[in-house]
Amino acid sequence: MIGPPGSGKGTQSPIIEELLHIPTLSTGDMLRAAAAAGTPLGLKAKGIMAAGGLVDDEIVVGIIKDRISNVDCALGFILDGFPRTLVQAKALDDLLESQGLKVTKVIELHVADEALVDRICGRWIHLESGRSYHIKAAPPRSLQLDEAGNPIRDTLRDDITSELLVQRADDTKEALARRLRGYHQDTEPILKYYQPEGVVTIVNANQDILYIREEILTALKGVLPRN
């Protein structure tokens, strides 16, 4: 499952996971779990992350290899957050081939950049609880707009505590532009790489969550065994 930031991977993956009874393997979660478990690869990753570095592909692939040997992956699994580059995609293919497996479906949740700007840059959160709001889609009750239609900063407050909401550093226009450039340059080529295999499906992720889910499930028919 791939897609630009804000496309809904974190929303759709758990839904599909529950419906199909297969796990979602998030590289971030797997790295943290391996580090907490004290596995050799996990300890290597822990040291790198503690120093603020990027965990190299070899370690990530090794952690994926360990994880997919678990019984809950016997009927398939969803990869979220990996691969992000062509190099990673090729490393993943080598790993799967060594296990007698292969990528059977690549689903891109497609949203135009301009729609993502509105979707992401309108997000505000209550830091302590994690409650999330959106200026247009789910505004706090306290929200007031100025004459130009822009939110008045002091009125962006949590519905329950009335504490000021904050915006994540990655949810600004500048940060989003940088993340989108990385996605288009590094991740989108994966679609072309897998296209000859006939496994790529582009899903319109700029629609209701239920319709997105139906498109994903339709794409997965005949790919995964019944369970």
C-alpha positions, 0 to 999 in steps of 0.5 A, spaced: 500 500 500 503 506 497 500 513 497 503 520 498 502 523 505 495 524 507 492 519 502 489 515 507 494 509 508 493 509 515 486 509 515 485 504 510 490 499 512 487 497 519 480 496 515 483 491 510 487 488 515 480 486 519 476 484 513 481 479 510 485 477 517 492 479 515 496 483 518 499 490 516 506 491 517 508 498 518 516 498 518 516 504 523 512 499 528 516 493 526 523 497 527 520 499 534 518 492 536 524 489 534 528 494 538 524 493 544 524 485 543 532 486 543 533 482 537 540 483 534 537 487 528 532 491 533 538 493 537 542 495 531 536 499 529 535 502 536 542 505 536 541 508 529 535 511 531 537 514 538 543 517 534 538 520 529 540 516 523 536 513 518 536 505 518 539 502 512 535 498 507 539 492 509 536 492 516 529 494 514 529 488 510 532 483 515 526 485 520 521 484 515 524 477 513 523 476 521 516 478 521 513 475 515 516 468 518 510 469 523 504 464 523 499 470 522 503 472 515 501 465 512 495 467 508 498 474 506 500 481 509 500 488 507 506 492 507 505 500 509 511 504 509 516 500 505 518 500 499 519 507 498 524 507 493 526 502 487 532 500 491 528 498 496 523 494 492 528 490 488 531 488 495 524 486 497 523 482 491 529 478 492 527 477 499 520 474 497 523 470 492 528 467 497 522 465 501 518 462 495 513 469 495 512 475 491 508 481 491 501 480 488 498 487 489 501 494 489 495 499 491 496 506 490 492 511 494 492 517 489 490 524 491 492 530 487 497 534 490 492 540 491 487 536 494 492 534 499 494 541 501 487 542 503 487 536 507 493 536 510 494 543 512 487 544 515 489 539 520 490 541 528 491 537 534 490 537 541 497 535 543 495 531 550 490 527 547 491 526 540 484 529 538 484 531 531 480 537 528 480 540 521 478 547 519 473 545 514 471 537 515 471 537 522 472 544 526 473 545 533 466 548 536 470 554 538 473 556 531 472 563 528 474 566 522 476 573 520 473 577 515 478 574 509 475 567 512 481 565 515 481 561 522 483 566 528 488 563 531 486 564 539 479 560 537 483 554 535 481 550 541 480 543 544 472 542 544 473 538 551 479 542 555 479 549 551 486 548 550 489 551 544 490 546 538 497 545 535 499 544 528 504 538 526 511 540 523 509 536 517 502 539 516 505 546 513 505 547 506 512 548 506 513 541 509 508 538 505 511 540 498 518 537 500 514 530 502 510 530 496 517 532 492 520 526 495 514 521 494 514 523 486 521 522 485 523 516 489 516 512 490 512 513 484 517 510 480 515 503 484 509 503 480 512 503 473 517 498 476 511 493 478 507 495 472 509 489 467 507 484 472 500 486 472 499 487 479 498 495 480 492 498 481 490 506 482 485 507 487 481 514 487 483 516 494 479 523 494 472 520 495 468 517 501 472 512 505 467 507 504 468 507 496 475 507 497 475 501 501 470 497 496 475 499 490 481 496 494 477 490 496 475 489 488 482 490 487 484 484 491 479 479 489 482 473 487 489 475 489 489 472 497 486 466 499 480 465 502 481 464 510 
